[in-house]
Amino acid sequence: MELFDKAGNIELKIRQLAKKMERIKIENADLKKENQALKEMLLHSNTKIEVIKEKLEDIQRHYSEAQENEERSASPSKEKMVYFFRAIGQCLMWLEKY
């Protein structure tokens, strides 16, 4: 009878391990999906950051040009000032949105 009890215990442990393994497989699949979604979000965020950096570099370049022109002339043009404020506003809107 003792042999049957040991066999029953072994069978029970095998079933428990099989259930645990199935739960781990499901959890692993869920984690893989979550990881992929996070990678996509990161890529999307990095793309947006690059766009904002490019806009900032453009603004800095225009600002430098405006400063050089300002040194040559008495005052900066109203159009350039409006352009700078609009570009800065757009960057701020992007940052708030994303």
PyMOL commands that place a pseudoatom at each C-alpha (Angstrom):
pseudoatom trace, name=CA, resn=MET, resi=1, chain=A, elem=C, hetatm=0, pos=[0.000, 0.000, 0.000]
pseudoatom trace, name=CA, resn=GLU, resi=2, chain=A, elem=C, hetatm=0, pos=[2.875, 2.352, 0.723]
pseudoatom trace, name=CA, resn=LEU, resi=3, chain=A, elem=C, hetatm=0, pos=[4.056, 2.064, -2.882]
pseudoatom trace, name=CA, resn=PHE, resi=4, chain=A, elem=C, hetatm=0, pos=[0.632, 3.172, -4.159]
pseudoatom trace, name=CA, resn=ASP, resi=5, chain=A, elem=C, hetatm=0, pos=[0.669, 6.164, -1.782]
pseudoatom trace, name=CA, resn=LYS, resi=6, chain=A, elem=C, hetatm=0, pos=[4.085, 7.222, -3.073]
pseudoatom trace, name=CA, resn=ALA, resi=7, chain=A, elem=C, hetatm=0, pos=[2.945, 6.787, -6.666]
pseudoatom trace, name=CA, resn=GLY, resi=8, chain=A, elem=C, hetatm=0, pos=[-0.175, 8.855, -5.895]
pseudoatom trace, name=CA, resn=ASN, resi=9, chain=A, elem=C, hetatm=0, pos=[1.973, 11.603, -4.351]
pseudoatom trace, name=CA, resn=ILE, resi=10, chain=A, elem=C, hetatm=0, pos=[4.270, 11.612, -7.363]
pseudoatom trace, name=CA, resn=GLU, resi=11, chain=A, elem=C, hetatm=0, pos=[1.294, 11.809, -9.711]
pseudoatom trace, name=CA, resn=LEU, resi=12, chain=A, elem=C, hetatm=0, pos=[-0.174, 14.701, -7.678]
pseudoatom trace, name=CA, resn=LYS, resi=13, chain=A, elem=C, hetatm=0, pos=[3.127, 16.591, -7.774]
pseudoatom trace, name=CA, resn=ILE, resi=14, chain=A, elem=C, hetatm=0, pos=[3.416, 16.041, -11.535]
pseudoatom trace, name=CA, resn=ARG, resi=15, chain=A, elem=C, hetatm=0, pos=[-0.089, 17.470, -12.050]
pseudoatom trace, name=CA, resn=GLN, resi=16, chain=A, elem=C, hetatm=0, pos=[0.742, 20.444, -9.837]
pseudoatom trace, name=CA, resn=LEU, resi=17, chain=A, elem=C, hetatm=0, pos=[3.930, 21.076, -11.786]
pseudoatom trace, name=CA, resn=ALA, resi=18, chain=A, elem=C, hetatm=0, pos=[2.073, 20.776, -15.086]
pseudoatom trace, name=CA, resn=LYS, resi=19, chain=A, elem=C, hetatm=0, pos=[-0.506, 23.365, -13.919]
pseudoatom trace, name=CA, resn=LYS, resi=20, chain=A, elem=C, hetatm=0, pos=[2.246, 25.657, -12.673]
pseudoatom trace, name=CA, resn=MET, resi=21, chain=A, elem=C, hetatm=0, pos=[4.089, 25.319, -15.972]
pseudoatom trace, name=CA, resn=GLU, resi=22, chain=A, elem=C, hetatm=0, pos=[0.920, 26.212, -17.884]
pseudoatom trace, name=CA, resn=ARG, resi=23, chain=A, elem=C, hetatm=0, pos=[0.400, 29.313, -15.715]
pseudoatom trace, name=CA, resn=ILE, resi=24, chain=A, elem=C, hetatm=0, pos=[4.014, 30.343, -16.306]
pseudoatom trace, name=CA, resn=LYS, resi=25, chain=A, elem=C, hetatm=0, pos=[3.605, 29.907, -20.078]
pseudoatom trace, name=CA, resn=ILE, resi=26, chain=A, elem=C, hetatm=0, pos=[0.506, 32.105, -20.042]
pseudoatom trace, name=CA, resn=GLU, resi=27, chain=A, elem=C, hetatm=0, pos=[2.246, 34.720, -17.902]
pseudoatom trace, name=CA, resn=ASN, resi=28, chain=A, elem=C, hetatm=0, pos=[5.258, 34.635, -20.219]
pseudoatom trace, name=CA, resn=ALA, resi=29, chain=A, elem=C, hetatm=0, pos=[3.057, 35.202, -23.269]
pseudoatom trace, name=CA, resn=ASP, resi=30, chain=A, elem=C, hetatm=0, pos=[1.341, 38.131, -21.540]
pseudoatom trace, name=CA, resn=LEU, resi=31, chain=A, elem=C, hetatm=0, pos=[4.686, 39.634, -20.565]
pseudoatom trace, name=CA, resn=LYS, resi=32, chain=A, elem=C, hetatm=0, pos=[5.967, 39.274, -24.121]
pseudoatom trace, name=CA, resn=LYS, resi=33, chain=A, elem=C, hetatm=0, pos=[2.909, 41.159, -25.418]
pseudoatom trace, name=CA, resn=GLU, resi=34, chain=A, elem=C, hetatm=0, pos=[3.370, 43.874, -22.814]
pseudoatom trace, name=CA, resn=ASN, resi=35, chain=A, elem=C, hetatm=0, pos=[7.074, 44.129, -23.623]
pseudoatom trace, name=CA, resn=GLN, resi=36, chain=A, elem=C, hetatm=0, pos=[6.325, 44.516, -27.336]
pseudoatom trace, name=CA, resn=ALA, resi=37, chain=A, elem=C, hetatm=0, pos=[3.750, 47.223, -26.611]
pseudoatom trace, name=CA, resn=LEU, resi=38, chain=A, elem=C, hetatm=0, pos=[6.264, 49.078, -24.445]
pseudoatom trace, name=CA, resn=LYS, resi=39, chain=A, elem=C, hetatm=0, pos=[8.912, 48.819, -27.166]
pseudoatom trace, name=CA, resn=GLU, resi=40, chain=A, elem=C, hetatm=0, pos=[6.467, 50.314, -29.669]
pseudoatom trace, name=CA, resn=MET, resi=41, chain=A, elem=C, hetatm=0, pos=[5.583, 53.125, -27.265]
pseudoatom trace, name=CA, resn=LEU, resi=42, chain=A, elem=C, hetatm=0, pos=[9.275, 53.845, -26.719]
pseudoatom trace, name=CA, resn=LEU, resi=43, chain=A, elem=C, hetatm=0, pos=[9.939, 53.913, -30.454]
pseudoatom trace, name=CA, resn=HIS, resi=44, chain=A, elem=C, hetatm=0, pos=[6.969, 56.246, -30.965]
pseudoatom trace, name=CA, resn=SER, resi=45, chain=A, elem=C, hetatm=0, pos=[8.177, 58.523, -28.167]
pseudoatom trace, name=CA, resn=ASN, resi=46, chain=A, elem=C, hetatm=0, pos=[11.720, 58.554, -29.519]
pseudoatom trace, name=CA, resn=THR, resi=47, chain=A, elem=C, hetatm=0, pos=[10.404, 59.514, -32.947]
pseudoatom trace, name=CA, resn=LYS, resi=48, chain=A, elem=C, hetatm=0, pos=[8.449, 62.405, -31.463]
pseudoatom trace, name=CA, resn=ILE, resi=49, chain=A, elem=C, hetatm=0, pos=[11.487, 63.508, -29.487]
pseudoatom trace, name=CA, resn=GLU, resi=50, chain=A, elem=C, hetatm=0, pos=[13.564, 63.540, -32.665]
pseudoatom trace, name=CA, resn=VAL, resi=51, chain=A, elem=C, hetatm=0, pos=[10.949, 65.689, -34.417]
pseudoatom trace, name=CA, resn=ILE, resi=52, chain=A, elem=C, hetatm=0, pos=[10.955, 68.125, -31.496]
pseudoatom trace, name=CA, resn=LYS, resi=53, chain=A, elem=C, hetatm=0, pos=[14.768, 68.211, -31.473]
pseudoatom trace, name=CA, resn=GLU, resi=54, chain=A, elem=C, hetatm=0, pos=[14.794, 69.004, -35.187]
pseudoatom trace, name=CA, resn=LYS, resi=55, chain=A, elem=C, hetatm=0, pos=[12.298, 71.823, -34.653]
pseudoatom trace, name=CA, resn=LEU, resi=56, chain=A, elem=C, hetatm=0, pos=[14.361, 73.157, -31.778]
pseudoatom trace, name=CA, resn=GLU, resi=57, chain=A, elem=C, hetatm=0, pos=[17.531, 73.073, -33.890]
pseudoatom trace, name=CA, resn=ASP, resi=58, chain=A, elem=C, hetatm=0, pos=[15.656, 74.899, -36.647]
pseudoatom trace, name=CA, resn=ILE, resi=59, chain=A, elem=C, hetatm=0, pos=[14.514, 77.542, -34.174]
pseudoatom trace, name=CA, resn=GLN, resi=60, chain=A, elem=C, hetatm=0, pos=[18.034, 77.881, -32.772]
pseudoatom trace, name=CA, resn=ARG, resi=61, chain=A, elem=C, hetatm=0, pos=[19.464, 78.254, -36.269]
pseudoatom trace, name=CA, resn=HIS, resi=62, chain=A, elem=C, hetatm=0, pos=[16.887, 80.911, -37.177]
pseudoatom trace, name=CA, resn=TYR, resi=63, chain=A, elem=C, hetatm=0, pos=[17.496, 82.650, -33.882]
pseudoatom trace, name=CA, resn=SER, resi=64, chain=A, elem=C, hetatm=0, pos=[21.245, 82.714, -34.513]
pseudoatom trace, name=CA, resn=GLU, resi=65, chain=A, elem=C, hetatm=0, pos=[20.636, 84.089, -37.998]
pseudoatom trace, name=CA, resn=ALA, resi=66, chain=A, elem=C, hetatm=0, pos=[18.298, 86.690, -36.547]
pseudoatom trace, name=CA, resn=GLN, resi=67, chain=A, elem=C, hetatm=0, pos=[20.896, 87.721, -33.991]
pseudoatom trace, name=CA, resn=GLU, resi=68, chain=A, elem=C, hetatm=0, pos=[23.496, 88.081, -36.730]
pseudoatom trace, name=CA, resn=ASN, resi=69, chain=A, elem=C, hetatm=0, pos=[21.064, 90.139, -38.792]
pseudoatom trace, name=CA, resn=GLU, resi=70, chain=A, elem=C, hetatm=0, pos=[20.085, 92.154, -35.731]
pseudoatom trace, name=CA, resn=GLU, resi=71, chain=A, elem=C, hetatm=0, pos=[23.701, 93.077, -35.183]
pseudoatom trace, name=CA, resn=ARG, resi=72, chain=A, elem=C, hetatm=0, pos=[23.756, 94.372, -38.744]
pseudoatom trace, name=CA, resn=SER, resi=73, chain=A, elem=C, hetatm=0, pos=[20.449, 96.225, -38.455]
pseudoatom trace, name=CA, resn=ALA, resi=74, chain=A, elem=C, hetatm=0, pos=[18.842, 98.275, -35.728]
pseudoatom trace, name=CA, resn=SER, resi=75, chain=A, elem=C, hetatm=0, pos=[16.061, 95.831, -34.712]
pseudoatom trace, name=CA, resn=PRO, resi=76, chain=A, elem=C, hetatm=0, pos=[14.757, 92.364, -35.605]
pseudoatom trace, name=CA, resn=SER, resi=77, chain=A, elem=C, hetatm=0, pos=[11.878, 92.163, -38.005]
pseudoatom trace, name=CA, resn=LYS, resi=78, chain=A, elem=C, hetatm=0, pos=[8.397, 91.642, -36.669]
pseudoatom trace, name=CA, resn=GLU, resi=79, chain=A, elem=C, hetatm=0, pos=[7.887, 88.633, -38.965]
pseudoatom trace, name=CA, resn=LYS, resi=80, chain=A, elem=C, hetatm=0, pos=[10.862, 86.812, -37.502]
pseudoatom trace, name=CA, resn=MET, resi=81, chain=A, elem=C, hetatm=0, pos=[9.697, 87.468, -33.963]
pseudoatom trace, name=CA, resn=VAL, resi=82, chain=A, elem=C, hetatm=0, pos=[6.213, 86.145, -34.804]
pseudoatom trace, name=CA, resn=TYR, resi=83, chain=A, elem=C, hetatm=0, pos=[7.812, 83.075, -36.433]
pseudoatom trace, name=CA, resn=PHE, resi=84, chain=A, elem=C, hetatm=0, pos=[9.895, 82.358, -33.333]
pseudoatom trace, name=CA, resn=PHE, resi=85, chain=A, elem=C, hetatm=0, pos=[6.955, 82.667, -30.980]
pseudoatom trace, name=CA, resn=ARG, resi=86, chain=A, elem=C, hetatm=0, pos=[4.794, 80.409, -33.155]
pseudoatom trace, name=CA, resn=ALA, resi=87, chain=A, elem=C, hetatm=0, pos=[7.547, 77.793, -33.422]
pseudoatom trace, name=CA, resn=ILE, resi=88, chain=A, elem=C, hetatm=0, pos=[8.106, 77.851, -29.669]
pseudoatom trace, name=CA, resn=GLY, resi=89, chain=A, elem=C, hetatm=0, pos=[4.365, 77.569, -29.136]
pseudoatom trace, name=CA, resn=GLN, resi=90, chain=A, elem=C, hetatm=0, pos=[4.207, 74.548, -31.440]
pseudoatom trace, name=CA, resn=CYS, resi=91, chain=A, elem=C, hetatm=0, pos=[7.037, 72.845, -29.552]
pseudoatom trace, name=CA, resn=LEU, resi=92, chain=A, elem=C, hetatm=0, pos=[5.296, 73.492, -26.257]
pseudoatom trace, name=CA, resn=MET, resi=93, chain=A, elem=C, hetatm=0, pos=[2.023, 72.108, -27.605]
pseudoatom trace, name=CA, resn=TRP, resi=94, chain=A, elem=C, hetatm=0, pos=[3.840, 68.953, -28.758]
pseudoatom trace, name=CA, resn=LEU, resi=95, chain=A, elem=C, hetatm=0, pos=[5.434, 68.534, -25.363]
pseudoatom trace, name=CA, resn=GLU, resi=96, chain=A, elem=C, hetatm=0, pos=[2.105, 68.939, -23.574]
pseudoatom trace, name=CA, resn=LYS, resi=97, chain=A, elem=C, hetatm=0, pos=[0.369, 66.571, -25.992]
pseudoatom trace, name=CA, resn=TYR, resi=98, chain=A, elem=C, hetatm=0, pos=[2.991, 63.836, -25.779]
for i in range(1, 98): cmd.bond("trace and resi %d" % i, "trace and resi %d" % (i + 1))
show_as sticks, trace
zoom trace
